[in-house]
């Protein structure tokens, strides 16, 4: 069963990246987000390759590796790929489905389109990315 716009808004709101966005801003993002079903073993991101998508896991699990070593697992409600929305830098990790997946996908192009309509989204997202980078630097 496909998600309604309101269900997409709820998923996006639960991700820290978009937690400060208003319902209208989330609605604009939800309209551009696609829902995909992926098979076990599908590689969502590959370390060192260009990335153009942000993912929110709806169902299923993924493993995250860097330089061939496991650095963690993600489950429904988790998200990945936020850097791809903001920069044209290579992926920092490889993420592989460890079960069948259902994901919400927001491409960099769709994100920019939503931001053009509501520039306030960009400021809120940049603030959250800055917080995450600062937290990573403390580790």
C-alpha positions in Angstrom: 0.0 0.0 0.0 1.4 3.4 -1.0 1.8 6.2 1.5 -0.4 9.2 1.5 1.0 12.7 1.4 0.2 13.0 5.1 2.1 9.7 5.9 5.1 11.1 3.9 4.9 14.3 5.9 5.0 12.3 9.1 8.0 10.3 8.0 9.9 13.4 7.0 9.0 15.2 10.2 10.5 12.4 12.2 13.9 12.7 10.5 16.1 15.2 12.4 17.1 16.8 9.1 13.5 18.1 8.5 12.3 18.2 12.1 12.2 22.0 12.2 10.2 22.4 9.0 6.6 23.5 9.1 3.8 21.4 7.9 3.6 23.4 4.6 7.3 23.0 4.1 7.1 19.2 4.7 4.1 19.1 2.4 6.2 20.6 -0.4 8.9 18.0 0.2 6.4 15.1 0.4 5.0 16.0 -3.0 8.4 15.5 -4.6 9.3 12.3 -2.6 9.0 8.9 -4.3 8.3 5.6 -2.6 10.3 2.6 -3.8 10.4 -1.1 -3.1 13.9 -2.6 -3.3 15.2 -6.1 -3.0 17.5 -7.6 -0.3 21.1 -7.0 -1.4 20.3 -3.7 -3.3 23.1 -1.2 -2.9 21.6 2.2 -2.1 24.8 4.1 -1.9 28.4 3.2 -2.8 31.3 4.8 -1.0 33.3 7.1 -3.3 30.5 7.4 -5.9 28.4 10.4 -6.6 25.1 10.6 -4.7 22.0 12.4 -5.6 19.4 10.9 -3.2 18.2 11.1 0.4 16.5 8.0 1.8 14.1 7.4 4.7 13.6 3.7 5.5 9.9 2.8 5.8 10.4 -1.0 6.0 13.4 -3.2 6.2 17.0 -2.9 7.2 20.4 -1.9 5.7 24.0 -2.3 6.7 26.5 0.6 6.5 30.1 0.0 5.7 33.2 2.3 5.2 36.4 1.0 3.7 34.8 -2.5 3.8 34.2 -2.5 7.5 30.8 -2.5 9.2 30.0 0.7 11.0 26.3 0.0 11.7 22.9 -0.9 10.7 19.8 1.2 10.0 16.1 0.3 10.5 12.7 1.8 9.7 12.6 5.5 10.6 16.3 6.0 10.0 17.6 8.1 7.1 20.7 8.5 5.0 22.2 10.6 2.2 21.5 14.1 3.5 24.9 15.3 2.1 23.8 14.5 -1.4 20.9 17.0 -1.1 23.4 19.8 -0.4 26.7 19.0 -2.0 28.2 17.3 -5.0 30.6 15.2 -3.0 31.1 11.5 -3.2 29.2 9.1 -0.8 31.0 8.5 2.5 29.7 5.0 3.0 28.2 2.0 1.2 24.7 1.2 2.3 23.3 -2.2 1.3 19.8 -3.7 2.0 19.9 -6.6 4.3 16.2 -7.4 3.8 13.5 -6.3 1.3 13.1 -2.5 1.6 10.5 0.1 1.2 12.1 3.6 1.2 11.0 7.2 0.7 13.4 8.9 -1.8 14.0 12.6 -2.3 16.4 13.5 -5.1 18.7 16.5 -5.0 16.8 17.9 -8.0 13.4 17.5 -6.2 14.9 19.0 -3.1 16.1 22.1 -5.0 12.7 22.4 -6.7 11.0 22.4 -3.3 13.5 24.9 -1.9 12.9 27.3 -4.8 9.3 27.4 -3.9 10.0 27.7 -0.1 13.6 29.0 0.6 13.0 28.7 4.3 13.4 24.9 4.0 17.1 25.3 3.1 17.9 27.4 6.2 16.3 24.9 8.5 18.1 21.9 6.8 21.5 23.7 6.8 21.1 24.4 10.5 20.4 20.6 11.1 23.4 19.6 9.0 25.6 22.0 10.8 24.5 20.5 14.1 25.3 17.0 12.9 28.7 18.0 11.6 29.5 19.7 14.9 28.4 16.5 16.8 30.6 14.3 14.5 33.6 16.6 15.1 33.3 16.1 18.8 33.6 12.3 18.5 
